[in-house]
Amino acid sequence: MKLNEIREKTMDELNAELVAKKEELFNLRFQHAINQLENPQKIVEARKTIARLMTVIREKEIQADKDSAQ
């Protein structure tokens, strides 16, 4: 998922996507542990997507705080 796509989403969509990606990461790690994961790179991609989501969520929280303080 591209950063531009992530920034266009609302906070509710971002939080839902974050939960889904964390579940996906859990499942990927579980598959990797029992040697059923064909492409371990998927774990790396999921972690990066989670980091991007968390970054954008934090950016939006900071912006909302600035807007409410003014």
Rosetta constraint file for C-alpha pairs under 8 A:
AtomPair CA 1 CA 5 HARMONIC 6.78 0.50
AtomPair CA 1 CA 6 HARMONIC 7.17 0.50
AtomPair CA 1 CA 49 HARMONIC 6.72 0.50
AtomPair CA 2 CA 6 HARMONIC 6.46 0.50
AtomPair CA 3 CA 7 HARMONIC 6.20 0.50
AtomPair CA 3 CA 52 HARMONIC 6.97 0.50
AtomPair CA 4 CA 8 HARMONIC 6.48 0.50
AtomPair CA 5 CA 9 HARMONIC 7.02 0.50
AtomPair CA 6 CA 14 HARMONIC 7.37 0.50
AtomPair CA 6 CA 52 HARMONIC 7.94 0.50
AtomPair CA 6 CA 53 HARMONIC 6.85 0.50
AtomPair CA 6 CA 56 HARMONIC 7.29 0.50
AtomPair CA 7 CA 56 HARMONIC 6.46 0.50
AtomPair CA 9 CA 13 HARMONIC 5.92 0.50
AtomPair CA 9 CA 14 HARMONIC 6.26 0.50
AtomPair CA 10 CA 14 HARMONIC 6.14 0.50
AtomPair CA 11 CA 15 HARMONIC 6.12 0.50
AtomPair CA 11 CA 57 HARMONIC 6.86 0.50
AtomPair CA 11 CA 60 HARMONIC 7.83 0.50
AtomPair CA 12 CA 16 HARMONIC 6.19 0.50
AtomPair CA 13 CA 17 HARMONIC 6.04 0.50
AtomPair CA 14 CA 18 HARMONIC 6.06 0.50
AtomPair CA 14 CA 53 HARMONIC 6.63 0.50
AtomPair CA 14 CA 57 HARMONIC 6.95 0.50
AtomPair CA 15 CA 19 HARMONIC 6.31 0.50
AtomPair CA 15 CA 57 HARMONIC 7.90 0.50
AtomPair CA 16 CA 20 HARMONIC 6.27 0.50
AtomPair CA 17 CA 21 HARMONIC 6.11 0.50
AtomPair CA 17 CA 53 HARMONIC 7.91 0.50
AtomPair CA 18 CA 22 HARMONIC 6.15 0.50
AtomPair CA 18 CA 50 HARMONIC 6.23 0.50
AtomPair CA 18 CA 53 HARMONIC 6.39 0.50
AtomPair CA 18 CA 54 HARMONIC 7.56 0.50
AtomPair CA 19 CA 23 HARMONIC 6.29 0.50
AtomPair CA 20 CA 24 HARMONIC 6.18 0.50
AtomPair CA 21 CA 25 HARMONIC 6.07 0.50
AtomPair CA 21 CA 46 HARMONIC 6.55 0.50
AtomPair CA 21 CA 49 HARMONIC 7.63 0.50
AtomPair CA 21 CA 50 HARMONIC 6.43 0.50
AtomPair CA 22 CA 26 HARMONIC 6.23 0.50
AtomPair CA 22 CA 46 HARMONIC 7.96 0.50
AtomPair CA 22 CA 50 HARMONIC 7.14 0.50
AtomPair CA 23 CA 27 HARMONIC 6.27 0.50
AtomPair CA 24 CA 28 HARMONIC 6.12 0.50
AtomPair CA 24 CA 46 HARMONIC 7.48 0.50
AtomPair CA 25 CA 29 HARMONIC 6.12 0.50
AtomPair CA 25 CA 43 HARMONIC 6.31 0.50
AtomPair CA 25 CA 46 HARMONIC 6.00 0.50
AtomPair CA 25 CA 47 HARMONIC 7.20 0.50
AtomPair CA 26 CA 30 HARMONIC 6.18 0.50
AtomPair CA 27 CA 31 HARMONIC 6.14 0.50
AtomPair CA 28 CA 32 HARMONIC 6.07 0.50
AtomPair CA 28 CA 37 HARMONIC 6.99 0.50
AtomPair CA 28 CA 42 HARMONIC 7.52 0.50
AtomPair CA 28 CA 43 HARMONIC 6.26 0.50
AtomPair CA 29 CA 33 HARMONIC 6.12 0.50
AtomPair CA 29 CA 43 HARMONIC 7.11 0.50
AtomPair CA 30 CA 34 HARMONIC 6.56 0.50
AtomPair CA 31 CA 35 HARMONIC 6.08 0.50
AtomPair CA 31 CA 36 HARMONIC 5.00 0.50
AtomPair CA 31 CA 37 HARMONIC 5.16 0.50
AtomPair CA 32 CA 36 HARMONIC 5.88 0.50
AtomPair CA 32 CA 37 HARMONIC 4.91 0.50
AtomPair CA 32 CA 40 HARMONIC 7.16 0.50
AtomPair CA 40 CA 44 HARMONIC 7.44 0.50
AtomPair CA 41 CA 45 HARMONIC 6.37 0.50
AtomPair CA 42 CA 46 HARMONIC 6.09 0.50
AtomPair CA 43 CA 47 HARMONIC 6.24 0.50
AtomPair CA 44 CA 48 HARMONIC 6.25 0.50
AtomPair CA 45 CA 49 HARMONIC 6.18 0.50
AtomPair CA 46 CA 50 HARMONIC 6.18 0.50
AtomPair CA 47 CA 51 HARMONIC 6.25 0.50
AtomPair CA 48 CA 52 HARMONIC 6.20 0.50
AtomPair CA 49 CA 53 HARMONIC 6.16 0.50
AtomPair CA 50 CA 54 HARMONIC 6.14 0.50
AtomPair CA 51 CA 55 HARMONIC 6.09 0.50
AtomPair CA 52 CA 56 HARMONIC 6.27 0.50
AtomPair CA 53 CA 57 HARMONIC 6.11 0.50
AtomPair CA 54 CA 58 HARMONIC 6.15 0.50
AtomPair CA 55 CA 59 HARMONIC 6.19 0.50
AtomPair CA 56 CA 60 HARMONIC 6.17 0.50
AtomPair CA 57 CA 61 HARMONIC 6.25 0.50
AtomPair CA 58 CA 62 HARMONIC 6.19 0.50
AtomPair CA 59 CA 63 HARMONIC 6.19 0.50
AtomPair CA 60 CA 64 HARMONIC 6.05 0.50
AtomPair CA 61 CA 65 HARMONIC 6.20 0.50
AtomPair CA 62 CA 66 HARMONIC 6.27 0.50
AtomPair CA 63 CA 67 HARMONIC 6.15 0.50
AtomPair CA 64 CA 68 HARMONIC 6.12 0.50
AtomPair CA 65 CA 69 HARMONIC 6.08 0.50
AtomPair CA 66 CA 70 HARMONIC 6.49 0.50
